[in-house]
Amino acid sequence: MTKTTFLLEESEIPTHWYNVIPDLPTPPAPPLGPDGKPISPDALLAIFPEALIQQEMSPQRWIEIPEAVREIYALWRPAPMKRAVRLEKMLGTPAKIYYKYEGVSPAGSHKPNTAIPQAYYNKQAGIKRIATETGAGQWGSSMALAGQMFGLDVRVYMVKVSYGQKPFRRSMMETWGAEVFASPTNMTNAGRAALALDPNNPGSLGLAISEAVEEAATNADTNYALGSVLNHVLLHQTVIGLESKKQFEKAGDYPDIIIGCCGGGSNFAGTAFPFLADKAAGKDIRLIGVEPASCPTMTRGHYAYDYGDTANLTPQTLMYTLGSNFMPPSIHAGGLRYHGESALLSQLVHEGIIEARSVQQLATFEAGVQFAKAEGIIPAPESCHAIRAAIDEALVCKESGEEKTIFFTLSGHGHFDMASYDKYFAGELEDYEYPEEAIKDALSRLPKNP
Ligand SMILES: *Cc1c(COP(=O)(O)O)cnc(C)c1O
């Protein structure tokens, strides 16, 4: 029998997160404030605890994981790494396919890896409540879980279209004690302004962020938490890649290609960044971030300073963007619909160190179903993007006869996304190419800085 499961001991949960900033070929561009000048860290204190602001800009390569965080991580970490031998056979590829499974967390995805430390540092700073947003519900449920673990109240602005489509994600958040509202709400200026323009506004991640940031900025005991994009989020997610490196040692193997799906970029960066040092030292590794063709941030977006939210309350960061007023096409089922991308990941893509690729919706579901039939696990629609690319690379190996080692992160399970599988089986999902016009249009609306 070929060995297929690579496990670590509880004691092997990483003790430090890996910060990629000191190892970047060029220093990251600073975030800008409303005046178009580099923002002072103090300006962020209204919505983030100091410890996270320090991590956001830290020059330190290794940052210690607090013991209280490792104790909660131990509820599901170390996460398993598996070899997908049945999928390899089904494809008839000489390639070896490995995946890191992050669906074992209580919320079903990688997101608690950062929700837990974010709750911890906010609690340490004396904060009572977290206001946050959620699209498909994954982040909201992770934050609800984390708030419960550290005794913080959690208030979630959930994108209205998802609030209707994913009722059980809401039930999960409520089970862990969070309050959930369909965004846009009439509780914030940002929400009221959006509803005044269009009472049927289906909501967007950018708009829900505006609502949560506004609540955090106007209440002293409330902070904001973001589930992706920011440097400290990517930092926390490096537990994925750090564990995987040890697991590859146990497997006596090493990846030639590392793949992850990209919304804001956190699960992919968390997987890929710990391998970057090896690449810099001369290892021949390809790192591929995969996004939907309907939200082609890295593959077709502008590399420019832009805001993280619709109401432009956040600092501007230099990143790939489709424009902060991007409204995702509602036909798309996945949760990778954010207009921007992590600044660190964007920079590495821009510098040609990391590759970006987009895939069409139907092809991702086809890959997800094939994976489920071979390996059993039903993947989240987001994760199906990574699986699509992994299968495509395995098929390239089938053509060339190369025995490459392909590694991807299975960022979550799809148990709460079966409605989108139903739509796929019923033939109701479509491919969608984000229009060139809209991409051009975004250019004229990017912020103009001095
Ligand atoms: C949120 C989410 C993503 C996308 O977020 P990233 O920050 O890009 O990782 C991907 N997969 C799953 C399962 C998610 O919940």
The ligand as an SDF file (V2000), in Angstrom:
LIG
                    3D

 15 15  0  0  0  0  0  0  0  0999 V2000
  -12.2500   32.5470    2.3370 C   0  0  0  0  0  0  0  0  0  0  0  0
  -11.8670   31.3320    1.6450 C   0  0  0  0  0  0  0  0  0  0  0  0
  -10.9450   31.3650    0.5900 C   0  0  0  0  0  0  0  0  0  0  0  0
  -10.3580   32.6260    0.0370 C   0  0  0  0  0  0  0  0  0  0  0  0
   -9.6270   33.3960    0.9370 O   0  0  0  0  0  0  0  0  0  0  0  0
   -8.0590   33.5530    0.8910 P   0  0  0  0  0  0  0  0  0  0  0  0
   -7.7600   34.6650    1.8230 O   0  0  0  0  0  0  0  0  0  0  0  0
   -7.6600   33.8760   -0.5080 O   0  0  0  0  0  0  0  0  0  0  0  0
   -7.4770   32.2760    1.3480 O   0  0  0  0  0  0  0  0  0  0  0  0
  -10.5870   30.1690    0.0110 C   0  0  0  0  0  0  0  0  0  0  0  0
  -11.0980   28.9980    0.4220 N   0  0  0  0  0  0  0  0  0  0  0  0
  -11.9840   28.9290    1.4300 C   0  0  0  0  0  0  0  0  0  0  0  0
  -12.5270   27.5910    1.8300 C   0  0  0  0  0  0  0  0  0  0  0  0
  -12.3990   30.0850    2.0710 C   0  0  0  0  0  0  0  0  0  0  0  0
  -13.2600   30.0140    3.0810 O   0  0  0  0  0  0  0  0  0  0  0  0
  1  2  1  0
  2  3  1  0
  2 14  2  0
  3  4  1  0
  3 10  2  0
  4  5  1  0
  5  6  1  0
  6  7  2  0
  6  8  1  0
  6  9  1  0
 10 11  1  0
 11 12  2  0
 12 13  1  0
 12 14  1  0
 14 15  1  0
M  END
$$$$
